[in-house]
Amino acid sequence: MIPPAFDYVRPHTVEEAVRALADGGEDAKVLAGGQSLLPLMRLRMAFPQLLVDTGRIPGLRGSRMEDDTLVVGAMTTHHDVLRDALVRRHAGLLATATATVADPAVRHRGTLGGSLAHADPAADLPAVVLALEGELVAVGPRGRRTIPARDFFTDYLETALAPDELLVEVRLPSTDGWGFHYEKFQRVAQAYAIVGVAALVRRDNGSIAEARVGLTNMGSTPLRAPAAEEALAGAGDAAAVKRAAGEATAGTRPSRDTSASPEYRAHLARVLTGRAVLAAAGMG
């Protein structure tokens, strides 16, 4: 299907991009890698009148360290995230989950910031950034602001970004030394997750001292599993981890669709949480 007609601009600075978004209002959309937006336009499920292509803006790709925080540019492609030495050391969970995103063609074009701003709860990376307790930095006409990941995802395909704001970077506290794992169940290869679980574990004296669990596709936004995280503290063996994983669905509202019922999604979330935490803790 052919998308409706639209205007197109390619700014060369963040300031030019913000100005174009402000001028376009709610009818303007950012074009990053295009792997989420363009299919929606072809299906006529999205009707932007202006596309603001941020692909040529310098400084929005790559990574750097600021003290103990990893900073990743929003336009960094999934392919580059996978191969970034700083990401692998300080946010290994992000690299591991990114390897499961779609296929190589999509990973060469799709971007970290584009995936987060699209805010699909079935996407892999939003739940990962939640588990990593990341922050997202946006620039708009009123200046620069930092949004905690827990406040960024507001509803299905909706975020705290204003229409005239541009996501420029993602800030992730280093988890160097933590165990991590991303467990994903999907109907067919390269499909969205029916359920995914992002697990981070810090061990002390053979037991889990702290755990973080992010859930993919268990509600209208990516979620944390605080009841399971609390129950995992102090777990020292596989049996304790599996019992704690039973709390993973507390407070979730999984949807019903052609892939799964809410009950089946809840079952998967409990099973996958156990697997992911055991793998992250080195107990599997």
C-alpha positions as CSV (number, residue, x, y, z in Angstrom):
1,M,0.0,0.0,0.0
2,I,1.2,3.5,-0.8
3,P,1.3,6.0,2.1
4,P,-0.4,9.4,2.0
5,A,1.6,12.4,0.7
6,F,3.9,14.1,3.3
7,D,6.6,16.8,3.4
8,Y,10.1,15.9,4.3
9,V,13.0,17.8,5.9
10,R,16.5,16.7,6.8
11,P,17.9,19.0,9.6
12,H,21.6,19.1,10.3
13,T,21.5,20.1,13.9
14,V,19.4,19.3,17.0
15,E,18.2,22.9,17.0
16,E,16.9,22.7,13.4
17,A,15.1,19.4,14.2
18,V,13.4,20.9,17.2
19,R,12.3,23.9,15.2
20,A,10.9,21.7,12.5
21,L,9.0,19.6,15.0
22,A,7.6,22.8,16.7
23,D,6.6,24.2,13.3
24,G,4.9,21.0,12.3
25,G,3.1,20.5,15.5
26,E,1.3,17.2,16.1
27,D,1.4,16.4,12.4
28,A,5.2,16.1,12.4
29,K,7.0,12.9,13.2
30,V,10.7,12.1,13.7
31,L,12.2,9.7,11.2
32,A,15.1,7.8,12.8
33,G,15.7,4.3,11.4
34,G,12.1,4.1,10.1
35,Q,11.7,0.5,11.0
36,S,8.5,1.2,13.0
37,L,7.1,4.3,11.4
38,L,7.4,3.5,7.8
39,P,5.4,0.2,8.0
40,L,2.6,2.0,9.8
41,M,2.6,4.7,7.1
42,R,2.4,2.0,4.3
43,L,-0.5,0.5,6.1
44,R,-2.1,3.9,6.5
45,M,-2.2,3.5,10.3
46,A,-0.1,6.7,10.7
47,F,-0.7,9.9,8.7
48,P,2.2,12.4,9.5
49,Q,2.2,15.4,7.2
50,L,5.9,16.1,7.9
51,L,8.8,13.7,8.4
52,V,11.8,15.2,10.2
53,D,14.8,13.0,9.3
54,T,17.4,13.0,12.0
55,G,19.8,10.7,10.3
56,R,22.4,13.3,9.4
57,I,22.6,15.1,12.8
58,P,26.1,14.7,14.2
59,G,26.6,13.6,17.8
60,L,23.5,11.4,18.1
61,R,25.4,8.1,17.5
62,G,27.9,6.2,19.6
63,S,28.6,5.9,23.3
64,R,30.7,7.4,26.0
65,M,31.2,7.2,29.7
66,E,30.4,10.0,32.2
67,D,31.7,8.9,35.6
68,D,29.8,5.6,36.2
69,T,27.1,6.3,33.6
70,L,27.0,4.9,30.0
71,V,25.6,7.5,27.6
72,V,24.3,6.1,24.2
73,G,23.2,8.4,21.4
74,A,19.6,7.9,20.4
75,M,20.5,7.4,16.7
76,T,22.9,4.6,17.5
77,T,21.7,1.6,15.4
78,H,21.0,-1.8,16.9
79,H,23.9,-3.2,14.9
80,D,26.3,-0.7,16.5
81,V,24.9,-1.2,20.0
82,L,25.7,-4.9,19.6
83,R,29.3,-4.3,18.8
84,D,30.0,-1.4,21.2
85,A,32.6,-2.4,23.7
86,L,31.3,0.1,26.3
87,V,27.8,-1.2,26.0
88,R,29.0,-4.8,26.3
89,R,30.9,-4.0,29.5
90,H,28.6,-1.6,31.3
91,A,25.1,-2.6,29.9
92,G,25.6,-6.2,28.8
93,L,21.8,-6.8,29.1
94,L,21.2,-4.2,26.4
95,A,23.6,-5.8,24.0
96,T,22.1,-9.3,24.7
97,A,18.5,-8.2,24.2
98,T,19.4,-6.1,21.1
99,A,20.7,-9.3,19.5
100,T,17.2,-10.7,19.5
101,V,15.6,-7.7,17.8
102,A,14.1,-8.7,14.4
103,D,16.8,-9.6,11.8
104,P,20.1,-8.2,10.6
105,A,18.5,-5.9,8.0
106,V,16.3,-4.3,10.7
107,R,19.2,-4.0,13.1
108,H,21.3,-2.2,10.6
109,R,18.6,0.5,10.2
110,G,16.7,0.6,13.4
111,T,17.9,2.7,16.3
112,L,17.9,2.5,20.1
113,G,16.1,5.9,20.4
114,G,13.6,5.0,17.7
115,S,12.6,1.8,19.5
116,L,12.2,3.6,22.8
117,A,10.3,6.5,21.4
118,H,7.9,4.2,19.5
119,A,7.1,2.6,22.9
120,D,5.6,-0.6,21.7
121,P,5.2,-2.8,24.9
122,A,6.0,-5.9,22.8
123,A,9.3,-4.5,21.7
124,D,12.4,-5.8,23.5
125,L,14.4,-2.7,24.5
126,P,11.9,-0.6,26.5
127,A,11.7,-3.3,29.3
128,V,15.5,-3.6,29.2
129,V,16.0,0.1,29.7
130,L,13.5,0.0,32.6
131,A,15.4,-2.9,34.2
132,L,18.7,-0.9,33.7
133,E,17.0,2.1,35.5
134,G,17.9,4.3,32.6
135,E,17.2,7.9,31.9
136,L,16.2,9.4,28.6
137,V,17.3,12.9,27.6
138,A,15.1,15.0,25.4
139,V,15.6,18.5,23.8
140,G,12.8,20.8,22.9
141,P,12.0,24.5,22.6
142,R,12.1,24.9,26.3
143,G,15.5,23.3,26.6
144,R,16.9,20.0,27.7
145,R,15.3,17.6,30.2
146,T,16.0,14.2,31.6
147,I,13.2,11.7,32.0
148,P,13.6,8.5,34.1
149,A,12.6,5.4,32.2
150,R,9.9,4.6,34.8
151,D,8.2,7.8,33.8
152,F,8.9,7.8,30.1
153,F,6.4,5.1,28.9
154,T,2.9,6.4,29.6
155,D,0.5,4.2,27.6
156,Y,0.3,2.0,24.5
157,L,2.7,3.7,21.9
158,E,2.7,6.8,24.0
159,T,5.6,8.5,25.9
160,A,6.3,11.5,28.0
161,L,7.9,13.2,25.0
162,A,6.2,16.3,23.8
163,P,5.4,16.6,20.1
164,D,8.2,19.2,19.7
165,E,10.8,17.3,21.6
166,L,13.6,15.1,20.2
167,L,15.1,12.2,22.1
168,V,18.9,12.7,21.9
169,E,20.5,10.2,24.3
170,V,19.9,7.3,26.7
171,R,21.8,7.3,30.1
172,L,22.4,3.9,31.8
173,P,24.1,3.5,35.2
174,S,26.9,0.9,34.8
175,T,25.9,-2.6,35.7
176,D,29.5,-3.9,35.2
177,G,29.8,-7.0,37.5
178,W,26.1,-7.8,37.5
179,G,24.7,-11.0,35.9
180,F,22.2,-10.5,33.2
181,H,19.9,-12.4,30.8
182,Y,17.1,-11.7,28.4
183,E,14.6,-14.5,27.9
184,K,12.1,-14.2,25.1
185,F,9.2,-16.4,23.8
186,Q,8.0,-15.7,20.3
187,R,5.6,-17.5,18.0
188,V,8.1,-17.5,15.1
189,A,11.6,-16.4,14.6
190,Q,12.1,-12.6,14.2
191,A,8.5,-11.9,15.5
192,Y,7.7,-9.7,18.5
193,A,7.9,-11.4,21.9
194,I,4.7,-12.9,23.2
195,V,6.4,-12.3,26.5
196,G,10.0,-11.3,27.3
197,V,11.9,-11.0,30.5
198,A,15.0,-8.8,31.2
199,A,16.8,-9.9,34.3
200,L,19.7,-8.3,36.2
201,V,21.2,-9.9,39.3
202,R,23.8,-8.8,41.8
203,R,25.0,-11.7,44.0
204,D,26.7,-11.6,47.4
205,N,28.0,-14.6,49.3
206,G,26.3,-17.0,46.9
207,S,22.8,-15.5,47.2
208,I,21.0,-12.9,45.3
209,A,21.5,-9.5,47.0
210,E,19.5,-7.5,44.4
211,A,17.4,-8.4,41.3
212,R,15.7,-6.3,38.7
213,V,13.1,-7.8,36.3
214,G,11.7,-6.0,33.3
215,L,8.6,-7.4,31.5
216,T,7.9,-7.2,27.8
217,N,4.3,-7.4,26.5
218,M,2.6,-7.8,29.9
219,G,0.6,-4.6,29.8
220,S,0.1,-1.4,27.8
221,T,3.6,-0.3,28.7
222,P,6.8,-2.1,29.5
223,L,6.8,-3.0,33.2
224,R,9.0,-3.9,36.2
225,A,8.1,-6.8,38.4
226,P,8.6,-5.3,41.9
227,A,7.0,-8.2,43.9
228,A,9.3,-10.7,42.2
229,E,12.3,-8.5,42.7
230,E,11.5,-8.2,46.4
231,A,11.0,-12.0,46.7
232,L,14.3,-12.7,44.9
233,A,16.4,-10.8,47.5
234,G,18.2,-13.5,49.5
235,A,17.4,-16.4,47.2
236,G,20.2,-18.8,47.3
237,D,19.1,-21.7,45.1
238,A,17.0,-22.6,42.1
239,A,13.9,-23.6,44.2
240,A,13.9,-20.2,45.9
241,V,14.2,-18.4,42.5
242,K,11.3,-20.3,41.0
243,R,9.1,-19.5,44.0
244,A,9.9,-15.9,43.7
245,A,9.3,-15.9,40.0
246,G,5.7,-16.8,40.7
247,E,5.3,-13.2,41.9
248,A,6.3,-11.8,38.5
249,T,2.7,-11.2,37.3
250,A,1.6,-9.2,40.3
251,G,0.1,-5.9,39.1
252,T,0.3,-6.8,35.4
253,R,-2.5,-6.6,32.8
254,P,-1.5,-8.8,29.9
255,S,-3.6,-8.5,26.7
256,R,-5.5,-11.0,24.7
257,D,-4.8,-11.3,21.0
258,T,-4.4,-13.9,18.3
259,S,-1.0,-15.0,19.8
260,A,-2.0,-15.6,23.4
261,S,-4.6,-15.2,26.1
262,P,-3.9,-13.2,29.3
263,E,-3.7,-16.4,31.3
264,Y,-1.1,-17.9,28.9
265,R,1.0,-14.7,29.0
266,A,0.9,-14.8,32.8
267,H,2.1,-18.4,32.8
268,L,4.9,-17.5,30.4
269,A,6.0,-14.5,32.4
270,R,6.4,-16.6,35.6
271,V,8.3,-19.4,33.7
272,L,10.5,-17.0,31.8
273,T,11.3,-14.9,34.9
274,G,12.6,-18.0,36.6
275,R,14.7,-19.0,33.6
276,A,16.1,-15.5,33.1
277,V,17.0,-15.0,36.8
278,L,18.6,-18.4,37.1
279,A,20.7,-17.7,34.0
280,A,21.6,-14.2,35.2
281,A,22.6,-15.6,38.7
282,G,24.6,-18.4,37.2
283,M,22.3,-20.9,38.9
284,G,20.8,-22.4,35.7
